[in-house]
Amino acid sequence: MDLSYDSANKARGAFRTSVPGLAIRIKGYSVSYSVKDFSVNGLAFAAGKDFFAVGKQLHVDLLLGQKEILIGITCEVVRHIDDGLVGCVFLDLDKYQEERLDKLVLEIQKRMIQLRKKKGVS
């Protein structure tokens, strides 16, 4: 049985969401960068005045406020998006990192569903 399907949007292979206050800290940089959206496959962040070349590997920690929620992630810059956004894919996640990302995305999806139900939107 084959459960695959062709998506019209090849750049987005997984559910993407945003969380206010979510940021990354990149090894070698003194500031943190706001995450616009993320999924279990990657993220997009606001680079500000900094430039990150396509193909560059970044070692990042995922932060919510000042709290580290996942550390030691490697990602690769794959595209530059409008308004100074940088798109990255995660590389070589270990099982723990995958599970943490899956859980984070799932919790956000649950909260979005609850909010829709409260607003009466299905």
C-alpha positions as CSV (number, residue, x, y, z in Angstrom):
1,M,0.0,0.0,0.0
2,D,1.4,3.4,-1.0
3,L,0.3,6.4,1.0
4,S,2.4,9.0,-0.7
5,Y,1.1,12.0,-2.5
6,D,2.4,14.8,-4.6
7,S,2.3,18.2,-3.0
8,A,2.0,21.4,-5.0
9,N,4.3,23.1,-2.5
10,K,7.6,21.1,-2.7
11,A,9.5,23.6,-0.4
12,R,7.2,22.7,2.5
13,G,7.3,19.1,3.3
14,A,5.7,19.3,6.8
15,F,3.3,21.3,8.8
16,R,4.8,24.7,9.6
17,T,3.8,26.9,12.5
18,S,5.0,29.9,14.4
19,V,5.3,30.6,18.1
20,P,5.7,34.1,19.6
21,G,9.0,34.3,21.4
22,L,10.7,31.4,19.6
23,A,14.2,32.2,18.6
24,I,17.5,30.6,17.7
25,R,21.0,31.2,19.1
26,I,23.7,30.5,16.4
27,K,27.1,29.4,17.5
28,G,29.6,32.2,16.9
29,Y,27.0,35.0,16.9
30,S,26.3,37.2,19.9
31,V,22.6,37.8,19.2
32,S,19.6,35.5,19.0
33,Y,17.4,35.5,15.9
34,S,13.6,35.5,15.8
35,V,12.1,32.3,14.2
36,K,9.2,33.2,11.8
37,D,8.1,29.6,11.4
38,F,9.3,26.1,11.9
39,S,8.5,22.5,11.3
40,V,10.1,19.1,12.1
41,N,12.1,19.6,8.9
42,G,13.5,23.1,9.3
43,L,12.8,26.7,10.1
44,A,12.8,30.3,8.8
45,F,14.4,33.1,10.8
46,A,14.9,36.8,10.5
47,A,18.6,37.4,9.9
48,G,18.5,41.1,10.5
49,K,21.7,42.7,9.2
50,D,23.6,39.4,9.1
51,F,24.1,37.4,5.9
52,F,24.1,33.7,5.8
53,A,25.1,32.1,2.5
54,V,23.1,29.3,1.0
55,G,24.9,26.0,1.9
56,K,26.3,27.3,5.2
57,Q,25.8,25.0,8.1
58,L,24.7,26.6,11.3
59,H,24.9,25.1,14.8
60,V,21.9,26.4,16.7
61,D,20.0,26.2,20.0
62,L,16.2,26.7,19.9
63,L,15.0,29.1,22.6
64,L,11.5,30.1,23.9
65,G,12.1,33.4,25.7
66,Q,15.3,32.8,27.5
67,K,14.7,29.1,28.0
68,E,16.6,26.5,25.9
69,I,14.1,24.0,24.6
70,L,16.5,22.2,22.2
71,I,20.3,22.5,21.9
72,G,22.9,21.4,19.5
73,I,20.9,21.3,16.3
74,T,22.7,21.5,13.0
75,C,20.9,23.1,10.1
76,E,21.8,24.2,6.6
77,V,20.8,27.5,4.9
78,V,18.8,26.5,1.8
79,R,17.2,29.7,0.7
80,H,16.7,33.4,1.2
81,I,13.1,34.5,1.5
82,D,11.7,38.0,1.2
83,D,12.2,40.6,3.9
84,G,15.5,39.2,5.2
85,L,14.3,35.7,6.1
86,V,16.6,32.8,5.9
87,G,15.2,29.3,5.3
88,C,17.1,26.3,6.8
89,V,16.7,22.5,6.9
90,F,17.7,20.5,9.9
91,L,20.6,18.0,9.4
92,D,21.4,14.8,11.1
93,L,18.9,15.1,14.0
94,D,19.3,12.5,16.6
95,K,16.3,10.6,17.9
96,Y,15.9,12.8,21.0
97,Q,15.9,16.0,18.8
98,E,13.4,14.5,16.4
99,E,11.1,13.6,19.2
100,R,11.3,17.0,20.8
101,L,10.6,18.8,17.6
102,D,7.7,16.4,16.9
103,K,6.3,17.0,20.3
104,L,6.6,20.8,20.1
105,V,4.8,20.9,16.7
106,L,2.1,18.5,18.0
107,E,1.5,20.7,21.1
108,I,1.2,23.8,18.9
109,Q,-1.3,22.0,16.6
110,K,-3.4,21.0,19.6
111,R,-3.5,24.5,20.9
112,M,-4.5,25.9,17.5
113,I,-7.4,23.4,17.3
114,Q,-8.5,24.3,20.8
115,L,-8.5,28.0,19.9
116,R,-10.4,27.4,16.7
117,K,-13.0,25.4,18.7
118,K,-13.4,28.2,21.2
119,K,-13.9,30.7,18.4
120,G,-16.4,28.4,16.8
121,V,-14.4,27.8,13.6
122,S,-14.1,24.2,12.4
